[in-house]
Each structure stands twice: as structure tokens, then as C-alpha cells.
Amino acid sequence: MTTEIRQIAFQPAEVCAALQDYRRRRNEPLPAGSIAAVDFGAGPEIVVKLVIQNDSSGARHEVAFDADTVGAALILFCINRKIPLPATAQKKVQRIGDSIGLVIRQESKR
């Protein structure tokens, strides 16, 4: 049995766009304002935190996303941009340097 492992790295701006689109599609928009900062955390677990600053009042809101939510958002991002992903493959989110990666693992049975 052979195993194919593929990795797609997403820059912070792409992760932000993916999370915004994911929340919008779920009818759970982010707080009004601009994204002032994005933090991928330092620990072993993937937690993405967006700091959103209200453009008119200056108030800041922090919204955190766990690995499952980030993974779902990145899969949707790939689908919307026609980046091919095998449906039956295992997909996992991991940190790759200063970016977030989607690791795709597919075993072929021959």
C-alpha cells in the first residue's frame, strides 16, 4: 500500500479570508471592522485568533478558532478556488513556519 502526502501552506491573509468566508456562509459574520492582527499561537495546538478593530469606535474584539474550524474554512477556501482536494483523504491542519498548512494524506490500495 502506498501513501501520498500533500501539503498546502496558507499565508495569514489567506487564513483570514478563509475564516471570514466560512463564518459568512454559516450566517455567523465576524464583528464589524477590520482585521488588525492574526495570531497562530505558539503552542502545539492550532488556535487562530483574529483581532478585529471597529473602524468607527476603535473597539477591539478577539475571535478564536480551533483546529477543526480552521480546517473546515481552509477546505472551503480550496473548493471555492478550485484547488483540488481528494474527498476520501485524511486532512489535518498544522503550523508550517509562519503559516498554517493543510496536510492531505491518502492511502492507495493496490
C-alpha positions in Angstrom: 0.0 0.0 0.0 1.4 3.4 -0.9 0.6 6.7 0.8 0.5 10.1 -0.8 1.1 13.1 1.5 0.5 16.6 0.2 0.8 19.9 2.0 -0.7 23.2 1.1 0.5 26.3 3.1 -1.7 29.3 3.6 -0.4 32.7 4.4 -2.1 34.8 7.2 -4.1 36.8 4.7 -5.5 33.6 3.1 -6.4 32.2 6.5 -8.2 35.4 7.4 -10.1 35.3 4.1 -11.0 31.6 4.6 -12.3 32.3 8.1 -14.3 35.3 7.0 -15.9 33.4 4.2 -16.6 30.4 6.4 -18.4 32.4 9.1 -20.3 34.4 6.4 -21.5 31.1 4.8 -22.6 29.8 8.3 -24.5 33.1 8.8 -22.2 33.9 11.7 -20.4 37.0 10.4 -17.4 38.4 12.3 -17.8 41.6 14.3 -17.8 44.7 12.2 -14.4 46.3 11.5 -11.1 45.5 10.0 -8.7 42.7 11.0 -5.9 44.4 12.9 -3.9 41.2 13.7 -3.9 37.5 13.3 -2.1 35.1 15.7 -1.5 31.4 15.1 -0.4 30.8 18.7 2.8 29.3 20.0 1.6 26.1 21.5 1.4 22.7 19.8 -2.4 23.0 19.2 -3.7 25.1 16.3 -5.7 28.1 17.5 -6.1 31.1 15.2 -7.0 34.3 16.9 -8.2 37.3 14.9 -8.2 40.8 16.5 -10.9 42.9 14.8 -10.9 46.7 15.3 -14.1 48.6 14.8 -13.4 51.3 12.3 -15.7 53.9 13.8 -15.4 53.3 17.6 -11.9 51.8 17.8 -13.2 48.9 20.0 -11.2 45.7 19.6 -12.7 42.2 19.6 -10.8 38.9 19.7 -12.2 35.9 18.0 -10.6 32.5 18.4 -10.9 29.4 16.1 -10.0 25.8 16.9 -8.2 23.5 14.5 -11.5 21.8 13.3 -13.0 25.2 12.3 -9.8 26.3 10.7 -9.6 23.1 8.7 -13.2 23.4 7.5 -12.6 27.0 6.5 -9.4 26.1 4.6 -11.2 23.2 2.8 -14.0 25.6 1.8 -11.3 28.1 0.6 -9.8 25.4 -1.6 -13.1 24.4 -3.0 -14.0 28.0 -3.9 -10.7 28.5 -5.6 -10.8 25.1 -7.4 -7.8 23.8 -5.6 -8.2 20.0 -6.0 -8.6 18.0 -2.7 -9.3 14.3 -2.7 -12.6 13.7 -0.9 -11.6 10.5 0.7 -8.2 11.7 2.0 -7.5 12.5 5.6 -7.0 16.2 6.2 -5.2 17.8 9.1 -4.2 21.3 10.0 -0.7 22.1 11.2 1.6 25.0 11.6 4.2 25.4 8.9 6.7 28.1 9.9 4.7 31.4 9.9 1.8 29.9 8.1 -0.9 27.3 8.5 -0.9 24.2 6.4 -3.5 21.7 5.3 -1.9 18.2 5.2 -3.6 15.8 2.9 -2.9 12.1 3.4 -4.3 9.5 1.0 -3.5 5.8 1.0 -4.0 3.9 -2.2 -5.0 0.2 -2.0 -3.4 -1.8 -4.8 
